Amino acid sequence: MATGRNGTSRDRASGNGASRTVGNGAAQRIEVRKTYKLYIGGSFPRSESGRSYLVSASDGTPLANAVRSSRKDVRDAVRAAHAAFPGWAAKTAMNRGQVLYRVAELMEGRRDQFAAEVASAEGLRDARAAEIVDRAIDRWVWYAGWADKITQILGSANPVAAPYFNFTIPEPTGIVGIVAPETSSLLGLVSRLAPPLVAGNTVVLLTSERRPLPSITLSEVLATSDVPGGVVNVLTGHKKELIPVLAGHSDVDALDVWGVPDELRVETERLAADDIKRVSRRPRGVTDARFDWLDDRASERPEWIAVFLEMKTVWHPIGV
């Protein structure tokens, strides 16, 4: 180790990076930089392709390298969602609500981290970013509260002119592919992710391409919550590459196309129509960039849950 004329030590190279000491001999701590990975089946793998891409702040400052998912990563995520679906759908509505409420509790514990990432991604002042994080947590709680209520709203006992009981019961659609909003990195993401989960579906989520970091942090929250592995699978990467694979996958039962770029929208819906996927779209005339996610009347909507439910009608003989 080299020392200067005044006895102060200089930088020293070591096997795991450079350490730096100051005049009193105390070493300055080297920051451990976060590695952003995928979230598939309850684990955090890197892409099998080994690719990554640069994620920058709103002012162009480099923030991190995010994984650039491949076609195989999409297939792996769908496979994980398929395996997790029976167990998640079989949980009671009250249990699902409790599990999802636990996610909000853990988000609250990471509030400062979410606020810093939202501020960097969306170019917001700290107070504004903190407000968005608070509203995202509140929105998650709002949707979680619908878990044991949506069946009471949509289900029915139907009158029939025969010695039968006739019931209409909502059931989850299955595996839902979500293309997250591009501009709202957390609040918009939560507003689209929570509804299919409340309904008992499992999800493959394609994050915002330019602002993926809050969604990866949310996946870390999910991993430490009571949400079973595979119920939510989070992929980062280039939408142009990943959306056609997700939309065309035969094991995906429904597709949320909110964050699909306009130039890919027609082809995406054509692929979804090939095997009659249920498709959830933005309201007519609404663009991703101009939608106000802070507007509770526009974003807290039970019908966003209902679109991922199938209505099952059961006939049961009276007295049997």
N, C-alpha and C positions, 0 to 999 in steps of 0.2 A: 504494500500500500504506500503510495507516495504522499508526502506531506509538503505543505507550502512553507515559505520562509517564516511565517508567524506561528507555525506548529499546527495549523488547522489541516485536517486530513481532506484529501480530494475524493472524487468519485472512485468507487471500487467495484470492479466487475465480479460477479458471482454467477454460479450456475443457473440461478432462477431469475436473473435480472440484475440491474445495477442498484446497489445500495448507496446511500449518501449520508455522510456524517457531518456534524457541525463542530464548532470550536470546542465545546465542552465534552466532545466524544459521544454524544447521544445520536443514535441513528434516526434519520427521518423515515417514517413509514412509507413503503411503496404501496400505492393504491392497487387493489385487486380489481381489475377491469372485468365487467360482466360479459359473459358470453351468451348471446341470444340464440336459442335453439328452437326446434319444432316441439310440439307437444302431441304425441300420438300414443294412444293406448295407456295413458298414465305415465309415460316415460318421456324423456327429453333427448331424442336422438338428433344427430346431425343428418343432413341429407345424404342419401346414399351416393349422390352425385359429387359431393364435396364442394359444391358451389356456394358462393355468397354474393351479396351485393351491398353497396354502400347506402346507408340511411343517413340523411342530412336533416338538420334543423330547418325551420322555415326561412332562416337567413342564409342558408347554404353551408353552415358549419357542420363538418362531419360529426356524427354522433356514435355510430356503431356499424358493424357489419352484420346484416341479418342473413339467415339461411335462404338460399334460393332453391325452393322445393322443385322436385322433379315429378314426372308422371308417376313413377313408382311410389313416391311419397304420398301422392293422392290416393293411389290404390291401397296402400298400407293403412291410411287413415280411414278409408271407407270400410276396410276389413275390420278394423278395431271398433268402429261405430256399430257395425253389424253384430259383432260378438257381444257388445255391451247392451244392445237394445232390449233383449228379453228381460233382463234383470231390472233395468231402469223403468221400463213400461209396467212391470209387475208390482212395483212399489205402490203403496197406497198414496192417494193424493196428499194426505196430511204429511206423510213422511217425505215426499218430494218437496213440499213446501218448507219443511224444517231443514232439509239438506241445502236448499237454495238460500234460505235465510242465513245459514252459516257462512255462505260465500260473502254475503254483505258484511257480516261481522269481520271477516278477514280482510276485506277491502278497506274497511275503516282503519284497521291497523297499519295498512300500507298507504294511507291517505297522502302523506308527504311525497312518497316516491311517485305515486300516480300523478300528483299535481306537477311535479318537476318534469315528468315525461310529457304530459299534455302541454305544458307551457312551451317546451322546446319544439314539439312536433307541430303545434298549431300557431306558434308565434304570439302567445297570449301573455298578458301580465300575470304575475303570481296570484293576485286576488281573483282574477277571472278564471284561471285554471283551477284554483281551489274550489270555486263555486261549481264548476262543471263536474269535478270529482264528487262533490257532495251530492249533486243531482243524479249522477250515475249510480251511486250507492242507494239513494232513495228510490230510484226507478227499479233497481233490482229487487228491493224489498216490496215495492208495489206489485210487481209481476209475481213474485213468490207467494204473495197473499192470495192470488187467484187459483193456486193449485187445487184447493179443495172447494172451490166455488164454481169453476167454469162448467162442471158437469151439471150442477143444479140449474144453471142458466140455459144450457143447450140441450140437456136431456129432457125426456118427457115420457109420461105414460099416456098412450094414445087410445082413444075410445074405438072399439071395433064391435061390429054386429055379429059376434060369434063367441063361443065359450072359450075365449083365449085372453090372456094378458098380452098386451103389445107395448113394448118399451123401445125407445130410441136412446142409445147410449153412445156418447163420443169416445173414440179410441184414438191413440196416437197413430200418425201416418207411418212412421218408421224412421228412416235415416234422412235427415235434412241437410242439404248443402247450402251454406250461407256465404254469399259474397258480400263482405262487410262494406259499410259506407267508406268512401275514400277520404272524405274531409274531416269527419268527426271520429277521432281516433279512439275515444273511450265511451262517451255518452251515446253516440249513435251505435257503436258496437254492442253495448249492453242492451239498448232498446230493441235490437234485432236478434240477439242471442237468447235472451231470457224467454221470449214467448214459446218457441218450440220446446225448450227444456221443461217449462211448466206443463206443457201438454203431454210430456212423457216420451218425447222423441230424443234420439241421439243426433249429434251434430258434427259435420266436417266444416270447419270455418276457414275461409280464405280471408286473411286480414287486409287492411289497407296496405297498398303497395308502398306508398311514400311515407306512411306514418304507422308502422307496425309495432313499435316498441311497447305502447301501453297494452296492446292485446297479448303480447308475450308475458308481460308482468301479470296480467289477469290469468293466464294459463298457470303461472306459478301459484297463484291463489287457489285455483281449482285443484291443483295437485295436492295441496295441503288441507283441503276441505274434505267434506264427506262425499263429494261427487265421485262416483266410481270411475276408475280409469276407462277410457274409451267412450264415455258419454259425450265429452267434448274433445275434439281433436283440432289443433290450431296449426295452420300452415302459412308461412310467409313466402313471398316470391313475386314473380311477374304474373299479373292476372291474365295477360294475353296467352301465356303458356299453360296456365293451370285451369282456367274456367272451362275450356272445351272438354278437358278430361273429366272434370267433375260433372258437368252437365250431361255428358254422354255415358256416364257409368250406369250400368243397368241395376246396380244395387242401391242407388240413390233414389228415394221415393218422392222427394219434394225439393224444390229449389227456391231460395230467396235471392232474387236478382237485383236487389236494391243497389249494390255497388258495382254492377256490371257496366263498363264503359259503353257509351252510346254506339260506338262502332262495332261492338261485339254482341249487342243485344239481340238482333235478329237471329244470328247464328246460334246463340245460346238457347233461345227459346225453341228453335227448330230442333236442336239436339235433345232438349227436354221433352219435346212432343213425340219423339221417336218411340219412347216407351211410356208415354202418357204420365209424365211426372206432374205433380201439382206444382204450380208456379205462383209465387208471391211477388207482386210488383210494387213499385212506388205508386202513390196516387197520381192520377192523370194530371199532366201539366206541372208536376213537381220535379225539380232537379236535385241531385244529391247535394250540390254545393249550396243551394239556397234554402234547403229545408231547415227549419228552426227546431233543433232537438231539445231546446229548453222549454218549448211550448208543451206543457203537460196534456192539454186537450188534444194536441195532434199526435203525441208520442205514447201516451198511456191508453192503449186501446185493446179491449178484450178480443176484438175481432182479429187482432194480430196473433192471438193464441188460437182462435177458432180455425184459421186458415190451415193449420197443421194438424187438424183433427178430422178423422173420418167418422161418419154417423152410421152406427150399426143398429139395425132394427131386429129385435128378438120377439118371436112369438112363443108363448108358453101356455099350455093347456091349463085351464082352471081346475084345481083339485088334484093336480099331479105333483 
